[in-house]
Amino acid sequence: MEDELCERKIKCEAESQIIDFPEDIKEEKEKTYYQCDICKKTFSYKHTLNTHKHVHTGEKKYHCPICNKSFPSPSFITQHKRIHTGEKPYECDVCGKSFSLKPHLTTHKRIHTGDKPHRCDVCGKDFAQNSHLTAHKRTHTGEKPFQCDICSKSFAQSSELTRHIRTHTGEKPYQCDICSKSFSEKRRLTTHKRFHSGEKPYQCDICNKSFCQIYNLTAHKLIHTGVKPYQCDICNKSFSQKSNLTTHKRIHTGEKPFQCVICSKSFAQSSELTIHNRSHTGEKPYHCNICGKTFSQNSSLWKHLGIHTIQ
C-alpha cells in the first residue's frame, strides 16, 4: 500500500513540473509591479508610481498655461483645462448630458440605472457615490473634520464649510441673469428664478395649492393637520415652522442680529433690515399696474390698491 502511494506521489510531482500555463497567465506572473513605499499602492509602470508619489510630497511641477494653477501630473492639467475651454467630451448615451470627466459620467449614469454600489456597513443605506457614503458615515460617528478658521465652527462636509465661510465674507457668487440679485448658494438662486418664471413645482395633494419651494409646501400642509410642533420654552406658544419660533424667541431675548451697515440700526428679522435698507437706497420694487406708482413695501402696495377698488 505504501509503495502504491509513493508511486502516485512521484507521478504527481513529475506531472506538476511539466504543466504548461496559458500565455495570459504566464504574462501576468512575469509582470513587474511597482509599489509605493508610503501607502503600499501598486502600479504597472514606474513613471505612474513616480507621478503618484507627488501626492505624498505635495510637489506640483505642472502648471496650467492659462491660469498658472499647479498640479502633480500632466493628466490633471488636461482635465483642468476643460474648465477654461468648456469642453465636455463624455456624453451620456441615455439623456445626452455631457461631462468634462469620465468618472462624473459614470456616476451620472447611476441616475438612470438606479445603481447604488456603495453601502453603509452601519445602517445598510446605499449610495451612488463613494463620497456620499463617506459623508453619510459621519452621521454615525459625529465626525466634523472641516473647521472654519474664522470662528472655529466645524462641519461634516467641505461644501457646508464653503457655504458657512460666505456668512463671514458676504460673498454671493450666484447671480440672477434677470434682475442681477446675488445669492450665497446655488439652490437659493434656483428657487429665486421661480419668482420670475412663475414655476411652482411643489403641489399640495390635499388642496392642490402649489409652491416654488418644498419647505413652503411642508409648512403649508400643517395648516390642514393643525400641527404646530415647535414650542417656545418660555411662553409655550407653538408654531408650525421652526423659523417662526426662532424669530419669536427674539421677543423674549431682545436679540436683534441684523444690523444696517449704513446707520447701524438693528433688527430682529432679516426682512425688516431689507425694508429698512430701502430708506437709504430709495428702492421701491413694488409697482402698481394700474397707475404706475411704486412702493418700498408690498403691504403699502396692497393698501394703495384699495384706493382703485373703491373708485
VENCOR-V764370 format. One record per pair of residues at least 12 apart in sequence whose C-alpha atoms are under 7 Angstrom apart, sorted by the first residue. I is the first residue (numbers start at 1). J is the second residue. Records with the same first field share a line. If there is no record, write none. Layout:
BEGIN
I=J + J
END
This chain:
BEGIN
32=44
34=46 + 49
36=49
51=72 + 73
54=72
55=72
59=72
60=72
62=74
64=77
79=101
82=100
87=100
88=100
90=102 + 105
92=105
107=128 + 129
110=128
115=128
116=128
118=130 + 133
120=133
135=156 + 157
138=156
143=156
144=156
146=158 + 161
148=161 + 165
163=185
166=184
171=184
172=184
174=186 + 189
176=189
191=212 + 213
194=212
199=212
200=212
202=214 + 217
204=217
219=240 + 241
222=240
227=240
228=240
230=242 + 245
232=245
247=268 + 269
250=268
255=268
256=268
258=270 + 273
260=273
275=296 + 297
278=296
283=296
284=296
286=298 + 301
288=301
END
